[in-house]
């Protein structure tokens, strides 16, 4: 494993150094590929401090071998591509400019974007855009508890989990904390049927039919018995409930706010530069 990590380090450094061609110069050359040379000073920082001699040798050998292979391939490519296909100056400049702008905008957003989104904003967006919140899968709200399949508490649990009384919910919580193998009692949170099926050992061919016919059910595996009460469900292609979309809407609003801020910044920059005559169109 250590050797593999060292090889990765060598390859990473090689790729970063390969941007520069090592033509013949003064110094201790340690490898050559055609008219390109690799010098010992280019390996500075390659070997991490404290590396065993054996590993140091492996890192150096890997680096040199890969440098040679890359240079041979590069030479072959240059011999077979026309000058017009190797003119990357414009692309490199565009890429550099894009990186600089992206870095500046990211820093601006980090410093100045208001990331607080109120629930009223989320609710308003949801009401105005309900058509955009169509479910792509079946979802449900449920509570479920698993007990050892031989537990004597099964009858009591069965009674409590099906009750809607607040007092019984407290008793159910207490029973779960004392005896349950696992439990989920938050009946306000939505989850997809696919996620639900990973919590309970369940194989269903028709999810919609199953949800419609089984507001309460029990299943069993080799060790435990699962008691499940489905409080509500919504079918694929129906309107997704607000509580299921809160995080999604928050992300949409923040992205919209970010886009508007950057557009406004760019427009203000343009107007200020125009007023100061910092640019001209000929």
PyMOL commands that set and color helices and strands:
alter all, ss='L'
color gray80, all
select helices_A, chain A and resi 2-17+40-43+53-80+83-86+89-112+119-128+130-132+154-161+166-179+193-199+207-213+242-275
alter helices_A, ss='H'
color red, helices_A
select strands_A, chain A and resi 29-33+36-39+139-148+182-184+191-192+216-220+224-234
alter strands_A, ss='S'
color yellow, strands_A
deselect
rebuild
show_as cartoon
